[in-house]
Structure formats: C-alpha cells, structure tokens
C-alpha cells in the first residue's frame, strides 16, 4: 500500500509539472497597425511601404532582370513572454483587385521565407538598405496550385525562433531570382479590403506549475546565447557561481534532463533540439526560471 501511495505521489507531482495552459491568438493588423513593405531591385533606393500589394517576382523591365521581395512583421507583444509555440499559421490573401501586368500568381514561383535578424522601418526600407536575415529554419513554399489561390503557410519554427530571440519579422522572396517569369501577388495591410490583410494565428502553451515559484533574478544573472546549439553561459553580477545553485533542466513536459554543469556553463548539445526550462534554486530557496531554445 505504501509503495502504491509513493508511486501515486510521484505521478501526481509529474503531472502537476507537466500541466500546460493552452491559448490561441490571431493577428490581422490594419493599415495603421500593420508593418509590411516590398523592395525592388530596379528601384533600389525607392520605398514601397505604402503599397496595397505584397508582390514577389523575378521579371524583366525593358529586358533588365529585376526582383521584388517583401518584409512582414507582426506586433507579438500581446503574446505571453513564456509562450511555447505549438503552431503558427500565416494566411496571405490573393489580391483580386491588383492592377499589375501579370494579374495572378505565375510561373515556377517557389517562395523562400527567412527570419529577419535586424531592424527595419516600413517607411524607409529599400532594396539597398534591406535588413539581414537568418539561415535558421529557412522555409520553402512550393508553387501555386491555383493562380488566384490564398496561401496558408506553416511558420511555426520561424515564429518560435522569433519569440526566442528578437522580433524583426519575416522576409519573402522568390526561391529562384535568376530565371524570370515567376510571380506571386498578395494583399498588404494597406489594402482597402481589410478581410484580405495578412493574418497570423498562433497556438501556444504555457507551463503553469513550473512557473509558479519563479522570481526575477535577471538583475544578477544573464544566460547566453539563447537560442544556442548546446552551450549556455551563465554570468552572475556578483561573486556567485553556477555550482552555488541546485540546477534542473526540464523539457516542456516537466521531465528532468541530466546535465553536468561547470562553474559558469552547461552543455545541452546531447539533448534533442527544442524548448527547455533552466531552473535554479539558491540556498535561500529562491527560484530562477529561464526558458531556452536549443537549435
């Protein structure tokens, strides 16, 4: 009977740690709130931040090859800071009111999507000053099946990268910018038909009971880099060391992962890629919790 009770207590504790709170939020900004712009290689110093279209193409103008890309950023400040992204889907709507020459999606229009890694301004971005992008979790979207279709794009990994690092949005381009005659045409957040504005729906989970004992020690401790490919450094503002704490690494289900920390570093490179929680407890029983991303 005691053995059964002991196992039950362990299971109850594990279930409590694994308990998750689920949520969903949709972003569909207006012209005032939205942040999107296209850039054009043949208008390399021109800003197109107020365009009602979001164009992608590789085309010719008077026999000169040019490409159009676009940048899109949603304000994710209403997303809980400790959210774990379960899924994120971006809807881009075909612009049926467009007046561009080709009028529809055309050609072998595979699209490449990257996370933007530096800031940009909707009203001043151009081809020549477009921001840098990340090579992590680059997404390729296959060609259209209907030349007037709307697109629903799974951007879950890219959005998780964004919430784990810094939000500068996404960049879209033709995968092939060498061979001309390929295009996609979508509505921007400046489009007069608000039902066609870009739309991002994020489903997320919040670890509840792990977070419950957390207090803010961010003024004395920095963990970097985050995300990382395995090595995380711990920098204390005082004379403390990592070994002064009891340390746990838990995955999103609450399961403890085995690690061997040094005075100032942990190596998680042997663990599967994903989201983890580093939990530190000091001698005063104060708890510090940090969400980290392992890529």
Secondary structure, 3 states (H helix, E strand, C coil): CHHHHHHHHHHHHHHHHHCEEEEEEEECCCCCCCEEEEEEHHHCCCCECCCCEEEEEEEEECCEEEEEEEEEECCCCCCCCCCEEEEEEEEECECCCCCCCCCCCECCCCEEEEEECCCCCCCCCCCCCCCCECCCCCEEECCCCCCCCCEEEECHHHHHHHHHCCCCCEEEEECCCCCCCEEEEEECCCCCCHHHCCEEEEEEEEEHHHHCCECCCCCCEEEECCCECCEEEEEECCCCCHHHCEEEEEECCCCEECCCCCCCEEECCCCCCEEEEEEEECCCCCEEEEEEEEC
